[in-house]
Amino acid sequence: MCTEDRTFTEEQVVQIVAIACEDPKDCGRPISHWTPREVRDEAVKRGIVPAISVTQVGRFLK
């Protein structure tokens, strides 16, 4: 695990990945598929994390 990964709890990572499994339209997003940027914005909006980079979200989703 890289150093940056340790700044997020396992629960936060699970919640971020779970967002990507939801239908974006159910979250009020006018998109058909999640992008790392959209997942990041939703995670911050929900208060899962105060901030996270798009790159880190992409790593979690790989």
C-alpha positions as CSV (number, residue, x, y, z in Angstrom):
1,M,0.0,0.0,0.0
2,C,1.4,3.4,-0.9
3,T,1.7,6.2,1.6
4,E,-1.1,8.2,0.2
5,D,-3.5,5.2,0.6
6,R,-3.0,5.2,4.4
7,T,-4.6,8.7,4.7
8,F,-8.0,7.1,4.0
9,T,-9.7,4.5,6.2
10,E,-10.9,1.2,4.8
11,E,-14.4,2.4,5.4
12,Q,-13.9,5.6,3.4
13,V,-12.5,3.5,0.5
14,V,-15.4,1.1,0.6
15,Q,-17.9,4.0,0.6
16,I,-16.1,5.7,-2.4
17,V,-16.1,2.4,-4.4
18,A,-19.8,2.0,-3.4
19,I,-20.6,5.3,-5.0
20,A,-19.3,4.0,-8.3
21,C,-21.7,1.1,-8.1
22,E,-24.7,3.3,-7.8
23,D,-26.7,4.8,-10.7
24,P,-25.5,8.4,-11.0
25,K,-29.0,9.5,-11.9
26,D,-30.2,8.3,-8.5
27,C,-27.7,10.8,-7.0
28,G,-29.1,13.6,-9.1
29,R,-26.1,13.6,-11.5
30,P,-27.0,14.2,-15.2
31,I,-24.5,11.5,-16.4
32,S,-24.9,7.9,-17.5
33,H,-21.5,6.7,-16.1
34,W,-19.3,7.7,-13.2
35,T,-15.9,9.2,-13.8
36,P,-13.3,9.5,-11.1
37,R,-14.0,13.3,-11.0
38,E,-17.7,12.7,-10.5
39,V,-17.1,10.1,-7.8
40,R,-14.7,12.4,-6.0
41,D,-17.3,15.3,-6.1
42,E,-20.0,13.0,-4.7
43,A,-17.7,11.6,-1.9
44,V,-16.9,15.1,-0.8
45,K,-20.6,16.2,-1.1
46,R,-21.6,13.3,1.1
47,G,-18.9,14.1,3.7
48,I,-17.1,10.8,3.2
49,V,-13.8,12.7,2.9
50,P,-13.1,16.4,3.1
51,A,-10.9,16.2,0.0
52,I,-9.4,13.6,-2.3
53,S,-7.6,13.8,-5.6
54,V,-9.2,12.5,-8.8
55,T,-6.1,10.4,-9.3
56,Q,-6.5,8.7,-5.9
57,V,-10.2,8.0,-6.6
58,G,-9.0,6.4,-9.9
59,R,-6.6,4.2,-7.9
60,F,-9.4,3.0,-5.6
61,L,-11.6,2.1,-8.6
62,K,-8.9,0.0,-10.4
